[in-house]
């Protein structure tokens, strides 16, 4: 078996509670059976999330399944209410018997989602795929997980569909079989990122809204991650409640040169402290790492995981047996062939040639001053490897050099700069490095300027002794006329606290703006500008999260 990135490789399970009914599962937070006519549906989970059916049609039987709710795709939905148990957090499973009863009229036909739509939607998207969209707990953006199988996931035939959220995995099942095992780049689900009201079948909106033409006989939500065997039994009509399960996941990351092996235990009351992960080649041990079990469900729903990370590159091309075993002697294993996908580090379609109208990167040095020039823009550095000045479209942007302000152990630090070193230079890019020191801190700065003007920084901060870092802030001081306009996500104050769109600032900058972390903040005028970007806010620790990024009077960007 060839490894694909983020592949779930093996699972095993032991059935428990063979006589249990669905209602006896304490993790059920919503359970509808549409087997009675009327405009109300009872929540069988015991959480009193009774639903109100709007414009729905009751069918006694259709295609062999009894008790069918038909939603017309134009106006019908189920209002599930705002119950506390429906404010979903951490591990969650959505499970349903469903079919499509008509043509899709919308780009997004919502099966289940929140209202207002802020952070959770399960939809039939673009007329053919099943998508799961969520926002992470810190509002870093929406991440969409799409099932790429066309049409036959939810078709005009009945299907048992299950979507299991168990960070960092999101799994789609159809009729008891795993059809997509996706990686979740940010955490979810989170009550902080959801609208309180939950609905089945869509809602009103522009045009035809987001209604889904679907038939349902049963719909469940669990506050835990169901095991694969449990989903298969439910799909076969043999549901037996929670199942004790162990799952072994193998996740190669060829860009980070890491092979992550994860042992996941579900619904197992007694948690061992550690697990041992062993790699074998031709029966000989070639690697061994201990990993400690940790709670990973984010909602105390009895999912624990132990993890080991092996260097990947030295394993490429080998056939291995991967084994995880616990202190009690339980073990699970599988054989893998460690082959990199053909597309990893593929350079097809790439060129180092700088095509017009862009021009090659020019490097000029005069003492400690370093100047870089590209088409339409120039950068001046020195003594720090931070821009003293950036000139765009013939005009300077700053009133003074960019600074990196730092406080540690209660004291303001002054950086001592080493030389700026040109490590690599081509027509397409130049790579620079510098080391800064201040008291116990050492900051290694790497910068890459590409021919299109994109300047990428990589900062590595270390301390020679235990140090409390009180503050670290990048300060950019704009000439006011060069920063009259701005764009960023999630800017406050809002125009209206009920309108999330107003948090996406775009327009004239007339007052101080306070941002949560945003991956994209732009300041400029009608002819030029500067865009600050970041991949994530990992390891950011802000006293006030709403002031992670600030644009303040005088047009300082911090």
Residue pairs with C-beta under 8 A, 6 or more apart in sequence:
1 9
1 335
1 336
1 337
2 337
2 339
2 341
3 250
3 252
3 336
3 337
3 338
3 339
4 341
5 183
5 251
5 252
5 253
5 254
5 341
6 169
6 181
6 182
6 183
6 251
7 181
7 249
7 250
7 251
8 169
8 171
8 178
8 181
8 247
8 249
9 248
9 249
9 250
9 322
9 334
9 336
10 247
10 248
10 332
10 333
10 334
11 227
11 228
11 229
11 245
11 246
11 247
11 248
12 245
12 246
12 247
12 332
13 227
13 228
13 229
13 230
13 243
13 244
13 245
13 246
14 243
14 244
14 245
15 229
15 233
15 240
15 243
16 240
16 241
16 242
16 243
16 244
16 267
17 24
17 240
17 241
17 242
18 240
19 240
20 239
20 240
20 241
21 241
22 28
22 31
22 44
22 220
22 239
22 241
23 31
23 44
23 45
23 46
24 241
25 222
25 241
25 242
27 222
27 223
27 224
27 242
27 301
28 44
28 45
28 46
28 47
28 220
28 221
28 222
29 45
29 47
29 49
29 83
29 85
29 86
29 88
29 221
29 222
29 223
30 43
30 45
30 47
30 49
30 80
30 85
30 86
30 219
30 220
30 221
31 43
31 44
31 45
31 218
31 219
31 220
31 221
32 41
32 42
32 43
32 44
32 51
32 78
32 200
32 216
32 218
32 219
32 220
33 41
33 44
33 67
33 217
33 218
34 41
34 58
34 67
34 68
34 69
34 216
34 217
34 218
35 66
35 67
35 217
36 42
36 58
36 67
37 58
38 53
38 58
39 52
39 53
39 54
39 56
40 50
40 51
40 52
40 53
41 50
41 51
41 53
41 69
41 78
42 50
43 49
43 50
43 51
45 85
45 220
47 83
47 85
47 86
48 83
49 80
49 81
49 83
49 85
49 86
50 81
51 78
51 79
51 80
51 81
51 200
52 78
52 79
52 81
53 69
53 76
53 78
54 75
54 76
54 77
54 78
54 79
55 71
55 72
55 75
55 76
55 77
56 69
56 70
56 71
56 76
56 77
56 78
56 201
57 69
57 70
57 72
57 76
58 68
58 69
58 70
59 68
59 69
59 70
59 215
60 66
60 67
60 68
61 67
61 68
62 68
62 70
62 215
63 99
63 157
63 158
64 158
65 97
65 158
65 217
66 217
67 217
68 215
68 216
68 217
69 78
69 215
69 216
69 217
70 76
70 101
70 215
71 77
71 78
71 101
71 200
71 201
71 202
71 211
71 212
71 213
71 214
71 215
71 216
72 102
72 211
72 213
73 101
73 102
73 103
73 104
73 105
73 109
73 202
73 211
73 212
73 213
73 214
74 105
74 208
74 209
74 211
74 213
75 211
76 201
76 211
77 199
77 200
77 201
77 202
77 203
77 211
78 199
78 200
78 201
79 197
79 199
80 86
80 197
80 198
80 199
80 200
81 197
81 198
82 196
82 197
82 198
85 223
86 198
86 221
87 191
87 194
87 196
88 120
88 189
88 191
88 194
88 221
88 223
89 189
89 190
89 191
89 298
89 299
90 165
90 167
90 189
90 223
90 297
90 298
90 299
90 301
91 165
91 166
91 167
91 223
91 224
91 225
91 297
91 298
91 299
91 301
91 303
92 164
92 165
92 189
92 221
92 222
92 223
92 224
92 225
93 162
93 163
93 164
93 165
93 220
93 221
93 222
93 224
93 225
93 226
93 231
94 112
94 122
94 161
94 162
94 163
94 220
94 221
95 160
95 161
95 162
95 163
95 218
95 219
95 220
95 221
95 222
95 226
95 231
95 234
96 111
96 160
96 161
96 162
96 216
96 218
96 219
96 220
97 158
97 159
97 160
97 161
97 216
97 217
97 218
98 111
98 154
98 158
98 159
98 161
98 214
98 215
98 216
99 154
99 155
99 156
99 157
99 158
99 159
99 214
99 215
100 124
100 154
100 155
100 156
100 213
100 214
100 215
101 156
101 213
101 214
101 215
102 213
103 213
104 124
104 127
104 212
104 213
105 208
105 211
105 213
106 202
106 207
106 208
106 209
106 210
106 211
106 212
107 125
107 126
107 127
108 121
108 123
108 124
108 125
108 131
108 210
109 123
109 124
109 125
109 202
109 210
109 211
109 212
109 213
109 214
110 121
110 122
110 123
110 199
110 201
110 202
110 203
110 210
110 211
110 212
111 122
111 123
111 124
111 200
111 201
111 212
111 214
112 120
112 121
112 122
112 198
112 199
112 200
112 219
113 120
113 121
113 122
113 123
113 198
113 199
113 202
113 203
113 210
114 120
114 121
114 194
114 195
114 196
114 197
114 198
114 199
115 195
115 197
115 198
115 199
115 203
116 195
116 197
116 498
116 500
117 195
117 203
118 135
118 193
118 194
118 195
118 500
119 134
119 135
119 142
119 188
119 189
119 190
119 193
119 194
119 195
120 133
120 134
120 135
120 189
120 193
120 194
120 195
121 131
121 132
121 133
121 134
122 130
122 131
122 132
122 133
122 163
123 130
123 131
123 133
123 210
123 212
124 130
124 131
124 154
124 212
125 131
125 146
128 150
128 151
129 146
129 147
129 148
129 149
129 150
129 153
130 146
130 147
130 153
130 154
130 161
130 172
131 144
131 145
131 146
131 147
132 144
132 145
132 146
132 163
132 165
132 170
132 172
133 142
133 143
133 144
133 145
134 142
134 143
134 165
134 188
134 189
134 193
135 141
135 142
135 143
135 188
135 190
135 193
135 194
136 143
136 186
136 187
136 188
136 190
136 193
137 187
137 188
137 190
137 192
137 193
138 192
138 516
138 517
138 537
138 545
139 192
139 193
139 490
139 516
140 186
140 517
140 519
140 536
140 537
141 186
141 489
141 519
143 184
143 185
143 186
143 188
145 170
145 172
145 180
145 182
145 184
147 153
147 172
147 179
147 180
148 180
149 174
149 179
149 180
153 159
153 161
153 172
153 174
153 179
154 161
154 214
158 217
159 174
159 175
160 173
160 174
160 175
160 176
160 234
160 235
161 172
161 173
161 174
162 171
162 172
162 173
162 226
162 231
162 234
162 235
163 170
163 171
163 172
163 173
164 170
164 171
164 173
164 225
164 226
164 231
165 184
165 188
165 189
165 225
166 225
166 264
166 296
166 297
166 303
167 184
167 187
167 188
167 296
167 298
168 183
168 184
169 181
169 182
169 183
169 184
169 249
170 181
170 182
170 183
170 184
171 178
171 180
171 181
171 182
172 178
172 179
172 180
172 181
172 182
173 179
173 228
173 231
173 235
175 235
176 231
176 232
176 233
176 234
176 235
176 236
177 232
178 228
183 251
187 298
200 216
200 219
201 211
201 212
201 214
202 209
202 210
202 211
202 212
203 209
203 210
203 211
223 299
223 301
224 242
224 266
224 267
224 297
224 299
224 301
224 302
224 303
225 266
225 297
225 301
225 303
226 234
227 243
227 245
227 247
227 266
227 267
228 245
228 247
229 243
229 245
230 239
230 240
230 242
230 243
230 245
233 239
233 240
233 243
242 267
243 266
243 267
244 266
244 267
244 268
245 265
245 266
245 267
245 268
246 263
246 264
246 265
246 266
246 268
246 330
246 332
247 263
247 264
247 266
247 332
248 261
248 262
248 263
248 264
248 322
248 324
248 332
248 333
248 334
249 260
249 261
249 262
249 264
250 259
250 260
250 261
250 262
250 322
250 334
250 336
251 259
251 260
251 261
251 262
252 258
252 259
252 260
252 312
252 338
253 259
253 260
253 312
254 312
254 340
254 341
254 344
254 345
255 344
256 312
257 311
257 312
257 313
258 309
258 310
258 311
258 312
259 309
259 310
259 311
259 312
259 315
259 338
260 307
260 308
260 309
260 310
261 277
261 307
261 308
261 309
261 310
261 322
261 324
262 305
262 306
262 307
262 308
263 275
263 277
263 291
263 305
263 306
263 307
263 324
263 326
263 332
264 296
264 303
264 304
264 305
265 271
265 293
265 303
265 304
265 305
266 302
266 303
267 302
268 302
268 304
269 302
271 293
271 304
272 293
272 326
272 327
272 328
273 292
273 293
273 327
274 290
274 291
274 292
274 293
274 306
274 326
274 327
275 290
275 291
275 292
275 293
275 306
275 324
275 325
275 326
275 327
276 288
276 289
276 290
276 291
276 324
276 325
276 326
277 288
277 289
277 290
277 291
277 306
277 308
277 310
277 322
277 323
277 324
278 285
278 287
278 288
278 322
278 323
278 324
278 325
279 285
279 286
279 287
279 288
279 310
279 315
279 320
279 321
279 322
279 323
280 286
280 320
280 321
280 323
281 318
281 319
281 320
281 321
286 318
286 320
287 310
289 308
289 309
289 310
290 308
291 306
291 307
291 308
292 306
293 304
293 305
293 306
294 304
294 305
294 306
295 303
295 304
296 303
296 304
296 305
297 303
306 324
312 338
315 338
316 338
316 339
316 340
317 338
317 339
318 337
318 338
319 335
319 336
319 337
319 338
320 335
320 336
320 337
320 338
321 333
321 334
321 335
321 336
322 333
322 334
322 335
322 336
323 331
323 332
323 333
324 331
324 332
324 333
325 331
325 332
352 426
352 427
352 428
353 427
353 428
354 360
354 427
354 428
354 451
357 375
358 374
358 375
358 451
358 452
359 374
359 375
359 451
360 427
360 428
360 451
361 372
361 373
361 374
361 425
361 426
361 427
361 428
361 429
361 430
361 449
361 450
361 451
362 371
362 372
362 373
362 374
363 370
363 371
363 372
363 422
363 425
363 430
364 370
364 371
364 372
364 373
365 371
367 382
368 382
368 383
368 419
368 420
369 380
369 381
369 382
369 388
370 380
370 381
370 382
370 420
370 432
371 378
371 379
371 380
371 381
372 378
372 379
372 381
372 430
372 449
373 379
374 449
374 450
374 451
374 452
374 453
375 451
375 452
375 453
376 392
376 393
376 453
377 390
377 391
377 392
377 393
377 453
378 390
378 391
379 387
379 389
379 390
379 449
379 455
380 387
380 388
380 389
380 390
380 391
381 387
381 388
381 420
381 432
382 388
382 420
383 417
383 420
384 401
384 403
384 404
384 415
384 417
384 434
384 436
385 417
385 420
385 432
385 433
385 434
385 445
385 447
386 401
386 402
386 403
386 404
386 445
387 398
387 401
387 402
387 455
388 398
388 401
388 402
389 396
389 397
389 398
389 401
390 396
390 397
390 398
390 530
391 397
392 528
392 529
392 530
393 527
393 528
395 482
395 527
395 528
396 479
396 482
397 478
397 479
397 482
397 528
397 530
398 476
398 477
398 478
398 479
399 477
399 478
399 479
400 477
402 474
402 475
402 476
402 477
403 474
403 475
404 415
404 443
404 472
404 473
404 474
404 475
405 412
405 471
405 472
405 473
405 474
405 475
406 412
406 413
406 415
406 438
406 441
406 469
406 471
406 472
406 473
407 413
407 469
407 470
407 471
408 438
408 439
408 440
408 441
408 463
408 467
408 468
408 469
408 470
409 439
409 467
409 468
409 470
410 468
410 470
411 439
413 438
413 439
413 441
414 438
415 436
415 437
415 438
415 443
416 436
416 437
416 438
417 434
417 436
418 434
418 435
418 436
418 437
419 434
420 432
420 433
420 434
421 432
421 433
421 434
422 430
422 431
422 432
423 431
423 432
423 433
424 430
424 431
425 431
427 451
428 450
428 451
429 448
429 449
429 450
429 451
430 448
430 449
431 446
431 447
431 448
432 446
432 447
432 448
432 449
433 444
433 445
433 446
433 447
434 444
434 445
435 442
435 443
435 444
435 445
436 442
436 443
436 444
436 445
437 443
439 467
440 463
440 464
440 465
440 467
441 461
441 462
441 463
441 464
441 467
441 469
442 461
442 462
442 463
442 464
443 459
443 460
443 461
444 459
444 460
444 462
445 457
445 458
445 459
446 457
446 458
446 459
446 460
447 455
447 456
447 457
447 458
448 455
448 456
448 458
449 455
449 456
450 456
461 469
461 472
463 469
473 558
474 558
475 556
475 557
475 558
476 530
476 532
476 556
476 557
476 558
477 554
477 555
477 556
477 557
478 523
478 530
478 555
478 556
478 557
479 555
480 554
480 555
481 525
482 523
482 524
482 525
482 528
482 529
482 555
483 509
483 523
483 524
483 525
483 551
483 555
483 557
484 508
484 509
484 524
484 525
485 507
485 508
485 509
485 523
485 524
485 525
485 526
485 529
486 505
486 506
486 507
486 508
486 509
486 513
486 521
486 522
486 523
486 524
486 551
487 505
487 506
487 520
487 521
487 522
488 504
488 505
488 513
488 515
488 518
488 520
488 521
488 522
488 549
489 503
489 504
489 505
489 515
489 518
489 519
489 520
490 503
490 504
490 505
490 515
490 516
490 518
491 503
491 504
491 505
491 513
491 514
491 515
492 503
492 513
492 514
492 515
492 546
494 502
494 503
495 502
496 502
505 513
509 523
509 551
509 555
511 553
512 550
512 551
512 552
512 553
513 550
513 551
514 544
514 546
514 547
514 549
514 550
515 521
515 546
515 547
515 548
515 549
515 550
515 551
516 545
516 546
516 548
516 549
517 534
517 537
517 540
517 545
517 548
517 549
518 548
518 549
519 533
519 534
519 535
519 536
520 531
520 532
520 533
521 531
521 532
521 533
521 549
521 551
521 557
522 529
522 530
522 531
522 532
523 529
523 530
523 551
523 555
523 557
524 530
532 549
532 557
537 548
540 548
542 548
549 557
549 558
550 556
550 557
550 558
551 557
551 558
552 558
